[in-house]
Amino acid sequence: MKNLMWLLQFILKAAIFFTLFAFALNNQHDAVVHFFFGTTWSAPLVLVLLAVFVTGVAIGVIGMVPRWLKHRRLVQLADTSAPEIKASASSSADPTHGT
């Protein structure tokens, strides 16, 4: 069963790769990107799409860094305060209660 799942995943990944490869081969025409002040960039359409995708991923990662750092800081604070909470809870419990 494990080998079957591996084979299905491999076939899916190969199909996605060959689809994207065929897309890249079919879109080799030059695309012109017009920037500000009359600046232009002429490159194959696939490279333009790749550049836009990479730029979008980079902007997304940069936008998430502050939240990641805040979450990491909160986790560290929770880890350091957890032993103090457990120690105070166990010492304040009445040992004769429930016996």
Biopython code that builds the backbone (N, CA, C, O; Angstrom):
import numpy as np
from Bio.PDB.StructureBuilder import StructureBuilder

atoms = [
    (1, "MET", "N", (0.827, -1.189, 0.000)),
    (1, "MET", "CA", (0.000, 0.000, 0.000)),
    (1, "MET", "C", (0.866, 1.245, 0.000)),
    (1, "MET", "O", (0.555, 2.236, -0.661)),
    (2, "LYS", "N", (1.973, 1.182, 0.760)),
    (2, "LYS", "CA", (2.865, 2.331, 0.831)),
    (2, "LYS", "C", (3.525, 2.584, -0.525)),
    (2, "LYS", "O", (3.697, 3.734, -0.929)),
    (3, "ASN", "N", (3.894, 1.515, -1.223)),
    (3, "ASN", "CA", (4.495, 1.656, -2.550)),
    (3, "ASN", "C", (3.506, 2.211, -3.556)),
    (3, "ASN", "O", (3.889, 2.959, -4.455)),
    (4, "LEU", "N", (2.241, 1.855, -3.416)),
    (4, "LEU", "CA", (1.213, 2.364, -4.317)),
    (4, "LEU", "C", (1.032, 3.867, -4.135)),
    (4, "LEU", "O", (0.907, 4.605, -5.113)),
    (5, "MET", "N", (1.019, 4.316, -2.887)),
    (5, "MET", "CA", (0.898, 5.756, -2.622)),
    (5, "MET", "C", (2.106, 6.509, -3.174)),
    (5, "MET", "O", (1.959, 7.588, -3.748)),
    (6, "TRP", "N", (3.295, 5.942, -3.003)),
    (6, "TRP", "CA", (4.499, 6.574, -3.527)),
    (6, "TRP", "C", (4.419, 6.672, -5.050)),
    (6, "TRP", "O", (4.784, 7.695, -5.628)),
    (7, "LEU", "N", (3.943, 5.612, -5.695)),
    (7, "LEU", "CA", (3.821, 5.601, -7.150)),
    (7, "LEU", "C", (2.803, 6.637, -7.628)),
    (7, "LEU", "O", (3.046, 7.339, -8.610)),
    (8, "LEU", "N", (1.672, 6.732, -6.941)),
    (8, "LEU", "CA", (0.663, 7.730, -7.309)),
    (8, "LEU", "C", (1.185, 9.154, -7.137)),
    (8, "LEU", "O", (0.923, 10.012, -7.980)),
    (9, "GLN", "N", (1.915, 9.414, -6.064)),
    (9, "GLN", "CA", (2.495, 10.733, -5.857)),
    (9, "GLN", "C", (3.527, 11.044, -6.928)),
    (9, "GLN", "O", (3.588, 12.170, -7.423)),
    (10, "PHE", "N", (4.333, 10.062, -7.288)),
    (10, "PHE", "CA", (5.334, 10.256, -8.324)),
    (10, "PHE", "C", (4.681, 10.570, -9.669)),
    (10, "PHE", "O", (5.138, 11.453, -10.395)),
    (11, "ILE", "N", (3.619, 9.849, -9.996)),
    (11, "ILE", "CA", (2.918, 10.081, -11.261)),
    (11, "ILE", "C", (2.281, 11.471, -11.273)),
    (11, "ILE", "O", (2.321, 12.157, -12.294)),
    (12, "LEU", "N", (1.700, 11.888, -10.162)),
    (12, "LEU", "CA", (1.112, 13.220, -10.072)),
    (12, "LEU", "C", (2.172, 14.303, -10.231)),
    (12, "LEU", "O", (1.965, 15.271, -10.964)),
    (13, "LYS", "N", (3.307, 14.148, -9.550)),
    (13, "LYS", "CA", (4.386, 15.134, -9.667)),
    (13, "LYS", "C", (4.942, 15.181, -11.082)),
    (13, "LYS", "O", (5.241, 16.259, -11.596)),
    (14, "ALA", "N", (5.084, 14.020, -11.718)),
    (14, "ALA", "CA", (5.574, 13.976, -13.094)),
    (14, "ALA", "C", (4.585, 14.638, -14.038)),
    (14, "ALA", "O", (4.998, 15.356, -14.949)),
    (15, "ALA", "N", (3.300, 14.419, -13.847)),
    (15, "ALA", "CA", (2.282, 15.044, -14.698)),
    (15, "ALA", "C", (2.301, 16.559, -14.549)),
    (15, "ALA", "O", (2.194, 17.282, -15.540)),
    (16, "ILE", "N", (2.436, 17.048, -13.314)),
    (16, "ILE", "CA", (2.509, 18.497, -13.094)),
    (16, "ILE", "C", (3.770, 19.060, -13.749)),
    (16, "ILE", "O", (3.719, 20.110, -14.389)),
    (17, "PHE", "N", (4.890, 18.375, -13.594)),
    (17, "PHE", "CA", (6.138, 18.848, -14.195)),
    (17, "PHE", "C", (6.027, 18.926, -15.710)),
    (17, "PHE", "O", (6.382, 19.942, -16.307)),
    (18, "PHE", "N", (5.537, 17.865, -16.334)),
    (18, "PHE", "CA", (5.463, 17.863, -17.795)),
    (18, "PHE", "C", (4.437, 18.865, -18.312)),
    (18, "PHE", "O", (4.611, 19.406, -19.404)),
    (19, "THR", "N", (3.380, 19.123, -17.560)),
    (19, "THR", "CA", (2.417, 20.147, -17.952)),
    (19, "THR", "C", (3.062, 21.528, -17.922)),
    (19, "THR", "O", (2.905, 22.315, -18.855)),
    (20, "LEU", "N", (3.781, 21.813, -16.855)),
    (20, "LEU", "CA", (4.460, 23.108, -16.762)),
    (20, "LEU", "C", (5.576, 23.228, -17.792)),
    (20, "LEU", "O", (5.806, 24.312, -18.326)),
    (21, "PHE", "N", (6.264, 22.140, -18.075)),
    (21, "PHE", "CA", (7.318, 22.150, -19.079)),
    (21, "PHE", "C", (6.733, 22.430, -20.465)),
    (21, "PHE", "O", (7.306, 23.202, -21.234)),
    (22, "ALA", "N", (5.608, 21.814, -20.784)),
    (22, "ALA", "CA", (4.948, 22.060, -22.068)),
    (22, "ALA", "C", (4.458, 23.503, -22.154)),
    (22, "ALA", "O", (4.534, 24.123, -23.214)),
    (23, "PHE", "N", (3.959, 24.035, -21.046)),
    (23, "PHE", "CA", (3.545, 25.439, -20.999)),
    (23, "PHE", "C", (4.722, 26.356, -21.295)),
    (23, "PHE", "O", (4.598, 27.321, -22.048)),
    (24, "ALA", "N", (5.863, 26.043, -20.694)),
    (24, "ALA", "CA", (7.056, 26.865, -20.915)),
    (24, "ALA", "C", (7.517, 26.794, -22.367)),
    (24, "ALA", "O", (7.931, 27.807, -22.930)),
    (25, "LEU", "N", (7.453, 25.623, -22.975)),
    (25, "LEU", "CA", (7.871, 25.492, -24.368)),
    (25, "LEU", "C", (6.919, 26.202, -25.320)),
    (25, "LEU", "O", (7.349, 26.708, -26.356)),
    (26, "ASN", "N", (5.638, 26.248, -24.986)),
    (26, "ASN", "CA", (4.660, 26.891, -25.849)),
    (26, "ASN", "C", (4.614, 28.404, -25.700)),
    (26, "ASN", "O", (3.999, 29.081, -26.524)),
    (27, "ASN", "N", (5.245, 28.945, -24.674)),
    (27, "ASN", "CA", (5.189, 30.392, -24.417)),
    (27, "ASN", "C", (6.590, 30.995, -24.418)),
    (27, "ASN", "O", (7.010, 31.618, -23.444)),
    (28, "GLN", "N", (7.298, 30.803, -25.512)),
    (28, "GLN", "CA", (8.639, 31.358, -25.612)),
    (28, "GLN", "C", (8.659, 32.704, -26.330)),
    (28, "GLN", "O", (9.734, 33.244, -26.587)),
    (29, "HIS", "N", (7.510, 33.245, -26.652)),
    (29, "HIS", "CA", (7.452, 34.534, -27.328)),
    (29, "HIS", "C", (7.878, 35.631, -26.368)),
    (29, "HIS", "O", (7.699, 35.522, -25.155)),
    (30, "ASP", "N", (8.442, 36.683, -26.930)),
    (30, "ASP", "CA", (8.873, 37.790, -26.085)),
    (30, "ASP", "C", (7.674, 38.571, -25.571)),
    (30, "ASP", "O", (6.716, 38.828, -26.301)),
    (31, "ALA", "N", (7.747, 38.936, -24.321)),
    (31, "ALA", "CA", (6.752, 39.801, -23.692)),
    (31, "ALA", "C", (7.473, 41.060, -23.261)),
    (31, "ALA", "O", (8.597, 41.003, -22.762)),
    (32, "VAL", "N", (6.831, 42.185, -23.453)),
    (32, "VAL", "CA", (7.432, 43.469, -23.093)),
    (32, "VAL", "C", (6.715, 43.986, -21.857)),
    (32, "VAL", "O", (5.493, 44.134, -21.852)),
    (33, "VAL", "N", (7.480, 44.258, -20.813)),
    (33, "VAL", "CA", (6.944, 44.810, -19.576)),
    (33, "VAL", "C", (7.347, 46.273, -19.543)),
    (33, "VAL", "O", (8.531, 46.600, -19.629)),
    (34, "HIS", "N", (6.362, 47.152, -19.418)),
    (34, "HIS", "CA", (6.613, 48.596, -19.388)),
    (34, "HIS", "C", (6.632, 49.064, -17.933)),
    (34, "HIS", "O", (5.644, 48.928, -17.210)),
    (35, "PHE", "N", (7.771, 49.616, -17.517)),
    (35, "PHE", "CA", (7.917, 50.181, -16.183)),
    (35, "PHE", "C", (7.698, 51.679, -16.261)),
    (35, "PHE", "O", (7.280, 52.196, -17.297)),
    (36, "PHE", "N", (7.975, 52.371, -15.185)),
    (36, "PHE", "CA", (7.827, 53.818, -15.143)),
    (36, "PHE", "C", (8.949, 54.499, -15.917)),
    (36, "PHE", "O", (10.009, 53.913, -16.138)),
    (37, "PHE", "N", (8.707, 55.732, -16.324)),
    (37, "PHE", "CA", (9.673, 56.608, -16.983)),
    (37, "PHE", "C", (10.190, 56.005, -18.292)),
    (37, "PHE", "O", (11.341, 56.229, -18.666)),
    (38, "GLY", "N", (9.354, 55.252, -18.978)),
    (38, "GLY", "CA", (9.701, 54.732, -20.284)),
    (38, "GLY", "C", (10.645, 53.542, -20.283)),
    (38, "GLY", "O", (11.141, 53.146, -21.337)),
    (39, "THR", "N", (10.896, 52.975, -19.131)),
    (39, "THR", "CA", (11.778, 51.807, -19.047)),
    (39, "THR", "C", (10.988, 50.562, -19.443)),
    (39, "THR", "O", (9.852, 50.374, -19.009)),
    (40, "THR", "N", (11.594, 49.724, -20.261)),
    (40, "THR", "CA", (10.939, 48.487, -20.672)),
    (40, "THR", "C", (11.862, 47.302, -20.434)),
    (40, "THR", "O", (13.083, 47.431, -20.347)),
    (41, "TRP", "N", (11.227, 46.148, -20.332)),
    (41, "TRP", "CA", (11.978, 44.906, -20.177)),
    (41, "TRP", "C", (11.371, 43.903, -21.138)),
    (41, "TRP", "O", (10.172, 43.631, -21.079)),
    (42, "SER", "N", (12.173, 43.360, -22.008)),
    (42, "SER", "CA", (11.709, 42.378, -22.979)),
    (42, "SER", "C", (12.353, 41.040, -22.653)),
    (42, "SER", "O", (13.577, 40.914, -22.618)),
    (43, "ALA", "N", (11.499, 40.033, -22.411)),
    (43, "ALA", "CA", (11.976, 38.704, -22.044)),
    (43, "ALA", "C", (10.919, 37.689, -22.459)),
    (43, "ALA", "O", (9.772, 38.057, -22.713)),
    (44, "PRO", "N", (11.296, 36.418, -22.530)),
    (44, "PRO", "CA", (10.274, 35.393, -22.816)),
    (44, "PRO", "C", (9.180, 35.409, -21.747)),
    (44, "PRO", "O", (9.438, 35.695, -20.577)),
    (45, "LEU", "N", (7.967, 35.099, -22.171)),
    (45, "LEU", "CA", (6.817, 35.157, -21.279)),
    (45, "LEU", "C", (6.999, 34.283, -20.043)),
    (45, "LEU", "O", (6.570, 34.657, -18.951)),
    (46, "VAL", "N", (7.623, 33.140, -20.201)),
    (46, "VAL", "CA", (7.832, 32.239, -19.063)),
    (46, "VAL", "C", (8.726, 32.894, -18.008)),
    (46, "VAL", "O", (8.471, 32.753, -16.812)),
    (47, "LEU", "N", (9.754, 33.596, -18.430)),
    (47, "LEU", "CA", (10.635, 34.272, -17.468)),
    (47, "LEU", "C", (9.906, 35.409, -16.764)),
    (47, "LEU", "O", (10.117, 35.644, -15.574)),
    (48, "VAL", "N", (9.050, 36.115, -17.497)),
    (48, "VAL", "CA", (8.279, 37.189, -16.878)),
    (48, "VAL", "C", (7.354, 36.611, -15.810)),
    (48, "VAL", "O", (7.263, 37.148, -14.706)),
    (49, "LEU", "N", (6.667, 35.516, -16.139)),
    (49, "LEU", "CA", (5.778, 34.881, -15.156)),
    (49, "LEU", "C", (6.553, 34.351, -13.953)),
    (49, "LEU", "O", (6.102, 34.476, -12.815)),
    (50, "LEU", "N", (7.708, 33.765, -14.205)),
    (50, "LEU", "CA", (8.537, 33.272, -13.104)),
    (50, "LEU", "C", (8.997, 34.419, -12.203)),
    (50, "LEU", "O", (8.984, 34.295, -10.978)),
    (51, "ALA", "N", (9.401, 35.524, -12.809)),
    (51, "ALA", "CA", (9.845, 36.678, -12.022)),
    (51, "ALA", "C", (8.708, 37.237, -11.173)),
    (51, "ALA", "O", (8.918, 37.596, -10.015)),
    (52, "VAL", "N", (7.507, 37.312, -11.741)),
    (52, "VAL", "CA", (6.358, 37.812, -10.988)),
    (52, "VAL", "C", (6.017, 36.862, -9.846)),
    (52, "VAL", "O", (5.707, 37.310, -8.742)),
    (53, "PHE", "N", (6.070, 35.568, -10.095)),
    (53, "PHE", "CA", (5.781, 34.583, -9.051)),
    (53, "PHE", "C", (6.790, 34.677, -7.906)),
    (53, "PHE", "O", (6.406, 34.698, -6.736)),
    (54, "VAL", "N", (8.073, 34.731, -8.244)),
    (54, "VAL", "CA", (9.121, 34.805, -7.216)),
    (54, "VAL", "C", (8.996, 36.099, -6.421)),
    (54, "VAL", "O", (9.175, 36.102, -5.203)),
    (55, "THR", "N", (8.691, 37.189, -7.102)),
    (55, "THR", "CA", (8.515, 38.473, -6.407)),
    (55, "THR", "C", (7.330, 38.400, -5.446)),
    (55, "THR", "O", (7.418, 38.896, -4.323)),
    (56, "GLY", "N", (6.234, 37.792, -5.868)),
    (56, "GLY", "CA", (5.070, 37.651, -4.998)),
    (56, "GLY", "C", (5.350, 36.798, -3.776)),
    (56, "GLY", "O", (4.910, 37.122, -2.673)),
    (57, "VAL", "N", (6.078, 35.712, -3.968)),
    (57, "VAL", "CA", (6.439, 34.856, -2.830)),
    (57, "VAL", "C", (7.347, 35.611, -1.859)),
    (57, "VAL", "O", (7.176, 35.517, -0.643)),
    (58, "ALA", "N", (8.300, 36.349, -2.393)),
    (58, "ALA", "CA", (9.221, 37.115, -1.538)),
    (58, "ALA", "C", (8.466, 38.179, -0.742)),
    (58, "ALA", "O", (8.735, 38.365, 0.445)),
    (59, "ILE", "N", (7.534, 38.873, -1.372)),
    (59, "ILE", "CA", (6.747, 39.887, -0.658)),
    (59, "ILE", "C", (5.891, 39.224, 0.419)),
    (59, "ILE", "O", (5.755, 39.765, 1.516)),
    (60, "GLY", "N", (5.315, 38.066, 0.121)),
    (60, "GLY", "CA", (4.524, 37.350, 1.113)),
    (60, "GLY", "C", (5.341, 36.906, 2.310)),
    (60, "GLY", "O", (4.893, 37.023, 3.450)),
    (61, "VAL", "N", (6.533, 36.400, 2.057)),
    (61, "VAL", "CA", (7.409, 35.959, 3.156)),
    (61, "VAL", "C", (7.836, 37.155, 4.000)),
    (61, "VAL", "O", (7.830, 37.083, 5.229)),
    (62, "ILE", "N", (8.202, 38.246, 3.351)),
    (62, "ILE", "CA", (8.615, 39.439, 4.094)),
    (62, "ILE", "C", (7.451, 39.980, 4.921)),
    (62, "ILE", "O", (7.654, 40.474, 6.030)),
    (63, "GLY", "N", (6.235, 39.889, 4.387)),
    (63, "GLY", "CA", (5.070, 40.343, 5.133)),
    (63, "GLY", "C", (4.753, 39.472, 6.337)),
    (63, "GLY", "O", (4.164, 39.955, 7.303)),
    (64, "MET", "N", (5.128, 38.205, 6.303)),
    (64, "MET", "CA", (4.834, 37.295, 7.405)),
    (64, "MET", "C", (5.913, 37.253, 8.474)),
    (64, "MET", "O", (5.669, 36.732, 9.563)),
    (65, "VAL", "N", (7.082, 37.779, 8.202)),
    (65, "VAL", "CA", (8.195, 37.705, 9.165)),
    (65, "VAL", "C", (7.831, 38.318, 10.516)),
    (65, "VAL", "O", (8.121, 37.699, 11.540)),
    (66, "PRO", "N", (7.207, 39.510, 10.577)),
    (66, "PRO", "CA", (6.868, 40.038, 11.911)),
    (66, "PRO", "C", (5.938, 39.125, 12.704)),
    (66, "PRO", "O", (6.109, 38.978, 13.914)),
    (67, "ARG", "N", (4.967, 38.514, 12.051)),
    (67, "ARG", "CA", (4.067, 37.596, 12.771)),
    (67, "ARG", "C", (4.804, 36.350, 13.231)),
    (67, "ARG", "O", (4.572, 35.866, 14.338)),
    (68, "TRP", "N", (5.687, 35.828, 12.393)),
    (68, "TRP", "CA", (6.471, 34.654, 12.795)),
    (68, "TRP", "C", (7.324, 34.971, 14.015)),
    (68, "TRP", "O", (7.398, 34.177, 14.953)),
    (69, "LEU", "N", (7.968, 36.136, 13.999)),
    (69, "LEU", "CA", (8.815, 36.509, 15.137)),
    (69, "LEU", "C", (7.988, 36.707, 16.396)),
    (69, "LEU", "O", (8.401, 36.298, 17.481)),
    (70, "LYS", "N", (6.801, 37.341, 16.259)),
    (70, "LYS", "CA", (5.939, 37.541, 17.426)),
    (70, "LYS", "C", (5.473, 36.193, 17.982)),
    (70, "LYS", "O", (5.476, 35.988, 19.195)),
    (71, "HIS", "N", (5.079, 35.287, 17.107)),
    (71, "HIS", "CA", (4.643, 33.957, 17.553)),
    (71, "HIS", "C", (5.778, 33.213, 18.236)),
    (71, "HIS", "O", (5.576, 32.564, 19.262)),
    (72, "ARG", "N", (6.959, 33.308, 17.671)),
    (72, "ARG", "CA", (8.123, 32.630, 18.262)),
    (72, "ARG", "C", (8.424, 33.186, 19.655)),
    (72, "ARG", "O", (8.740, 32.435, 20.578)),
    (73, "ARG", "N", (8.321, 34.524, 19.796)),
    (73, "ARG", "CA", (8.567, 35.155, 21.089)),
    (73, "ARG", "C", (7.521, 34.714, 22.111)),
    (73, "ARG", "O", (7.857, 34.453, 23.266)),
    (74, "LEU", "N", (6.247, 34.629, 21.692)),
    (74, "LEU", "CA", (5.194, 34.185, 22.612)),
    (74, "LEU", "C", (5.387, 32.741, 23.043)),
    (74, "LEU", "O", (5.138, 32.405, 24.201)),
    (75, "VAL", "N", (5.826, 31.886, 22.133)),
    (75, "VAL", "CA", (6.090, 30.489, 22.474)),
    (75, "VAL", "C", (7.237, 30.388, 23.477)),
    (75, "VAL", "O", (7.174, 29.600, 24.421)),
    (76, "GLN", "N", (8.279, 31.183, 23.273)),
    (76, "GLN", "CA", (9.410, 31.160, 24.209)),
    (76, "GLN", "C", (8.977, 31.652, 25.590)),
    (76, "GLN", "O", (9.397, 31.094, 26.603)),
    (77, "LEU", "N", (8.136, 32.697, 25.639)),
    (77, "LEU", "CA", (7.655, 33.183, 26.926)),
    (77, "LEU", "C", (6.779, 32.141, 27.611)),
    (77, "LEU", "O", (6.840, 31.985, 28.830)),
    (78, "ALA", "N", (5.975, 31.437, 26.849)),
    (78, "ALA", "CA", (5.121, 30.402, 27.432)),
    (78, "ALA", "C", (5.960, 29.244, 27.963)),
    (78, "ALA", "O", (5.638, 28.675, 29.006)),
    (79, "ASP", "N", (7.022, 28.894, 27.265)),
    (79, "ASP", "CA", (7.891, 27.809, 27.723)),
    (79, "ASP", "C", (8.625, 28.178, 29.000)),
    (79, "ASP", "O", (8.818, 27.325, 29.867)),
    (80, "THR", "N", (9.037, 29.427, 29.133)),
    (80, "THR", "CA", (9.779, 29.826, 30.334)),
    (80, "THR", "C", (8.860, 30.009, 31.530)),
    (80, "THR", "O", (9.285, 29.784, 32.663)),
    (81, "SER", "N", (7.598, 30.415, 31.308)),
    (81, "SER", "CA", (6.691, 30.628, 32.432)),
    (81, "SER", "C", (5.943, 29.366, 32.829)),
    (81, "SER", "O", (5.349, 29.336, 33.907)),
    (82, "ALA", "N", (5.945, 28.342, 32.021)),
    (82, "ALA", "CA", (5.212, 27.109, 32.322)),
    (82, "ALA", "C", (5.715, 26.409, 33.583)),
    (82, "ALA", "O", (4.880, 25.978, 34.378)),
    (83, "PRO", "N", (7.030, 26.263, 33.824)),
    (83, "PRO", "CA", (7.465, 25.602, 35.069)),
    (83, "PRO", "C", (7.051, 26.364, 36.314)),
    (83, "PRO", "O", (6.745, 25.746, 37.334)),
    (84, "GLU", "N", (7.033, 27.701, 36.258)),
    (84, "GLU", "CA", (6.635, 28.476, 37.424)),
    (84, "GLU", "C", (5.161, 28.256, 37.738)),
    (84, "GLU", "O", (4.789, 28.152, 38.907)),
    (85, "ILE", "N", (4.329, 28.184, 36.723)),
    (85, "ILE", "CA", (2.905, 27.979, 36.935)),
    (85, "ILE", "C", (2.654, 26.594, 37.521)),
    (85, "ILE", "O", (1.852, 26.457, 38.445)),
    (86, "LYS", "N", (3.327, 25.557, 36.999)),
    (86, "LYS", "CA", (3.155, 24.201, 37.512)),
    (86, "LYS", "C", (3.622, 24.096, 38.955)),
    (86, "LYS", "O", (2.974, 23.429, 39.762)),
    (87, "ALA", "N", (4.730, 24.737, 39.296)),
    (87, "ALA", "CA", (5.260, 24.665, 40.658)),
    (87, "ALA", "C", (4.334, 25.372, 41.630)),
    (87, "ALA", "O", (4.102, 24.869, 42.730)),
    (88, "SER", "N", (3.800, 26.527, 41.254)),
    (88, "SER", "CA", (2.914, 27.241, 42.168)),
    (88, "SER", "C", (1.580, 26.517, 42.318)),
    (88, "SER", "O", (0.985, 26.558, 43.394)),
    (89, "ALA", "N", (1.101, 25.864, 41.280)),
    (89, "ALA", "CA", (-0.161, 25.135, 41.362)),
    (89, "ALA", "C", (-0.022, 23.910, 42.255)),
    (89, "ALA", "O", (-0.937, 23.601, 43.019)),
    (90, "SER", "N", (1.088, 23.217, 42.176)),
    (90, "SER", "CA", (1.256, 22.009, 42.993)),
    (90, "SER", "C", (1.536, 22.361, 44.450)),
    (90, "SER", "O", (1.131, 21.602, 45.331)),
    (91, "SER", "N", (2.200, 23.459, 44.746)),
    (91, "SER", "CA", (2.503, 23.820, 46.125)),
    (91, "SER", "C", (1.278, 24.386, 46.818)),
    (91, "SER", "O", (1.165, 24.273, 48.038)),
    (92, "SER", "N", (0.346, 25.000, 46.070)),
    (92, "SER", "CA", (-0.827, 25.609, 46.716)),
    (92, "SER", "C", (-1.944, 24.598, 46.942)),
    (92, "SER", "O", (-2.923, 24.916, 47.617)),
    (93, "ALA", "N", (-1.827, 23.404, 46.404)),
    (93, "ALA", "CA", (-2.867, 22.387, 46.556)),
    (93, "ALA", "C", (-2.839, 21.856, 47.999)),
    (93, "ALA", "O", (-1.776, 21.700, 48.600)),
    (94, "ASP", "N", (-4.014, 21.591, 48.523)),
    (94, "ASP", "CA", (-4.139, 21.059, 49.880)),
    (94, "ASP", "C", (-3.900, 19.563, 49.834)),
    (94, "ASP", "O", (-4.659, 18.844, 49.184)),
    (95, "PRO", "N", (-2.849, 19.063, 50.515)),
    (95, "PRO", "CA", (-2.535, 17.640, 50.437)),
    (95, "PRO", "C", (-3.576, 16.759, 51.116)),
    (95, "PRO", "O", (-3.678, 15.579, 50.780)),
    (96, "THR", "N", (-4.353, 17.291, 52.061)),
    (96, "THR", "CA", (-5.324, 16.465, 52.764)),
    (96, "THR", "C", (-6.661, 16.425, 52.040)),
    (96, "THR", "O", (-7.533, 15.630, 52.390)),
    (97, "HIS", "N", (-6.822, 17.246, 51.068)),
    (97, "HIS", "CA", (-8.100, 17.281, 50.344)),
    (97, "HIS", "C", (-8.252, 16.042, 49.480)),
    (97, "HIS", "O", (-7.335, 15.671, 48.746)),
    (98, "GLY", "N", (-9.395, 15.413, 49.567)),
    (98, "GLY", "CA", (-9.685, 14.250, 48.742)),
    (98, "GLY", "C", (-9.210, 12.938, 49.330)),
    (98, "GLY", "O", (-9.318, 11.907, 48.666)),
    (99, "THR", "N", (-8.693, 12.932, 50.537)),
    (99, "THR", "CA", (-8.249, 11.674, 51.143)),
    (99, "THR", "C", (-9.240, 11.137, 52.130)),
    (99, "THR", "O", (-9.009, 10.084, 52.724)),
]
sb = StructureBuilder()
sb.init_structure("model")
sb.init_model(0)
sb.init_chain("A")
sb.init_seg("    ")
for serial, (resi, resn, name, xyz) in enumerate(atoms, 1):
    if name == "N":
        sb.init_residue(resn, " ", resi, " ")
    sb.init_atom(name, np.array(xyz, "f"), 0.0, 1.0, " ", f" {name:<3s}", serial, name[0])
structure = sb.get_structure()
